[in-house]
Amino acid sequence: MTSQQQQTYYDLLGVYPSASEIEIRRAYRDLSKKYHPDTTTLNTATATAKFQALNEAYATVSHPDRRSAYDLKIGYSRLFVVQAPPRFDRPPVGIPSPLEHRQNRYRSYVGPTERPLSGGEIFALFMLISTFLGCLLLAIFIGVARGEIS
């Protein structure tokens, strides 16, 4: 990098401007462990300066509004960015892996689509089934009464 080019917050974090929030968080955690003054082998002044710059970059890039303003400031536009496909060796966020599912198999439900029915939903289901059975029995009774069903 030449001296005329200024290092962006994305460069400090080691991610592309199109990086997701998760990628930014991972990069920040890795770099903060590397440059934290208590855990690094660098001298204290250098480590402190790098760690403060890293914190400033993460504070800006992790907040959606500040990130949008910063992207406009550096001339980056998200309108025509194609995101990289998700990794296929890991399940998406929020979906447990098969190992986690086996470990948590005694939980009442896994996700928002597999929740138990509420009392009102059970009552509505009971009313729906009883109405269907009542209509079916009424049709059979009317058929027998008219002599159409023997």
Backbone torsions as a table, in degrees:
resi	resn	phi	psi	omega
1	MET	NA	132.4	-179.6
2	THR	-77.0	166.1	-179.1
3	SER	-71.3	-20.2	-179.2
4	GLN	-79.3	-26.5	179.0
5	GLN	-82.5	133.1	179.6
6	GLN	-93.1	139.4	-179.5
7	GLN	-75.0	129.1	-179.5
8	THR	-86.2	169.3	176.7
9	TYR	-63.1	-33.1	178.0
10	TYR	-65.6	-38.3	176.7
11	ASP	-64.9	-41.0	178.6
12	LEU	-60.4	-40.2	-179.2
13	LEU	-82.6	-14.5	179.2
14	GLY	75.9	30.9	179.3
15	VAL	-126.5	164.0	175.1
16	TYR	-81.0	156.7	177.4
17	PRO	-62.2	-20.5	178.9
18	SER	-90.0	8.2	-177.1
19	ALA	-63.1	146.9	178.2
20	SER	-77.7	170.1	179.2
21	GLU	-62.5	-36.3	-179.0
22	ILE	-67.4	-43.3	179.0
23	GLU	-63.6	-39.9	178.8
24	ILE	-64.8	-43.4	180.0
25	ARG	-62.9	-43.2	179.2
26	ARG	-62.8	-45.1	-179.8
27	ALA	-62.1	-42.2	179.9
28	TYR	-63.0	-43.7	-179.4
29	ARG	-63.0	-43.9	179.9
30	ASP	-62.6	-46.3	-178.3
31	LEU	-70.9	-33.2	179.5
32	SER	-68.6	-33.6	174.1
33	LYS	-66.6	-36.0	-177.9
34	LYS	-72.0	-39.3	-173.2
35	TYR	-105.9	2.1	179.4
36	HIS	-63.4	132.0	-175.7
37	PRO	-57.3	-26.6	-178.8
38	ASP	-82.2	-19.6	-173.7
39	THR	-117.5	-0.4	-175.7
40	THR	-98.6	161.3	176.0
41	THR	-94.2	-5.9	177.0
42	LEU	-69.6	161.3	176.8
43	ASN	-68.4	158.8	-170.9
44	THR	-61.4	-41.6	-177.5
45	ALA	-65.1	-45.1	179.5
46	THR	-65.9	-44.7	-179.4
47	ALA	-62.5	-41.8	179.9
48	THR	-64.0	-43.5	179.9
49	ALA	-63.9	-44.5	179.6
50	LYS	-66.8	-38.8	-179.1
51	PHE	-67.7	-39.3	177.9
52	GLN	-66.3	-40.8	177.1
53	ALA	-63.6	-39.3	178.3
54	LEU	-64.6	-42.3	178.2
55	ASN	-64.0	-41.2	178.4
56	GLU	-63.6	-42.7	178.9
57	ALA	-63.2	-45.1	-179.0
58	TYR	-67.2	-39.1	179.4
59	ALA	-61.4	-35.8	-179.9
60	THR	-78.1	-47.3	-172.3
61	VAL	-77.6	-25.2	-178.2
62	SER	-81.6	-18.6	180.0
63	HIS	-94.0	123.1	-173.9
64	PRO	-57.4	-43.5	-178.4
65	ASP	-68.8	-44.7	178.8
66	ARG	-65.5	-35.3	179.1
67	ARG	-65.2	-42.2	178.3
68	SER	-62.1	-44.1	179.0
69	ALA	-64.7	-40.1	178.8
70	TYR	-66.3	-40.5	178.2
71	ASP	-61.5	-39.9	175.9
72	LEU	-64.8	-38.7	-179.0
73	LYS	-63.8	-40.3	-178.5
74	ILE	-90.2	-3.3	175.7
75	GLY	85.5	27.6	179.2
76	TYR	-102.0	135.3	179.3
77	SER	-120.2	135.4	179.2
78	ARG	-91.7	0.6	-172.6
79	LEU	-64.0	-38.5	-174.1
80	PHE	-117.1	29.7	-179.7
81	VAL	-90.9	130.0	175.7
82	VAL	-96.3	123.0	-179.3
83	GLN	-77.1	146.2	176.2
84	ALA	-67.7	146.2	179.3
85	PRO	-65.9	152.0	179.6
86	PRO	-66.8	157.0	177.9
87	ARG	-72.3	135.6	-175.7
88	PHE	-91.1	-6.9	179.1
89	ASP	-86.8	-7.8	176.6
90	ARG	-122.8	143.6	176.2
91	PRO	-70.4	155.1	177.2
92	PRO	-59.9	161.2	-179.7
93	VAL	-62.2	133.6	178.6
94	GLY	96.6	-16.0	178.9
95	ILE	-104.5	122.9	-176.6
96	PRO	-71.3	148.0	175.5
97	SER	-72.1	165.1	178.7
98	PRO	-56.9	-36.6	178.9
99	LEU	-65.8	-45.8	177.8
100	GLU	-62.1	-37.2	-179.5
101	HIS	-65.3	-40.4	178.1
102	ARG	-66.7	-37.2	-179.4
103	GLN	-70.5	-28.7	-177.2
104	ASN	-107.8	27.3	-173.6
105	ARG	-70.0	-13.9	-179.8
106	TYR	-94.5	4.8	175.0
107	ARG	-71.5	158.3	-177.4
108	SER	-70.7	-34.8	177.1
109	TYR	-157.3	159.0	-174.8
110	VAL	-98.1	-44.9	-174.8
111	GLY	-138.1	-175.8	-177.2
112	PRO	-67.2	-21.2	179.2
113	THR	-87.7	-11.0	-178.3
114	GLU	-116.9	46.8	-178.9
115	ARG	-95.1	159.0	177.3
116	PRO	-71.4	154.6	179.4
117	LEU	-74.1	143.8	176.7
118	SER	-81.6	171.2	179.7
119	GLY	-61.4	-41.0	179.4
120	GLY	-66.3	-37.1	178.6
121	GLU	-68.5	-38.5	177.3
122	ILE	-64.7	-42.7	178.5
123	PHE	-63.0	-43.1	178.8
124	ALA	-64.1	-38.8	177.3
125	LEU	-65.5	-41.9	176.8
126	PHE	-61.7	-43.5	179.7
127	MET	-65.1	-38.8	179.3
128	LEU	-64.4	-46.4	-179.8
129	ILE	-67.1	-43.2	-179.7
130	SER	-65.9	-36.3	176.4
131	THR	-64.5	-43.8	178.0
132	PHE	-61.6	-46.9	179.6
133	LEU	-65.5	-38.3	177.5
134	GLY	-62.4	-42.9	177.8
135	CYS	-64.6	-40.5	179.0
136	LEU	-64.6	-45.6	178.0
137	LEU	-65.0	-38.0	177.9
138	LEU	-64.3	-41.0	178.2
139	ALA	-64.6	-40.8	177.9
140	ILE	-65.8	-43.2	-179.9
141	PHE	-62.0	-43.6	179.8
142	ILE	-64.6	-40.3	178.2
143	GLY	-62.9	-40.5	178.6
144	VAL	-69.2	-41.5	-178.0
145	ALA	-64.8	-36.4	179.3
146	ARG	-81.5	-10.8	-179.6
147	GLY	85.8	10.3	-179.9
148	GLU	-80.0	-24.8	177.1
149	ILE	-116.8	125.0	-177.9
150	SER	-103.7	NA	NA
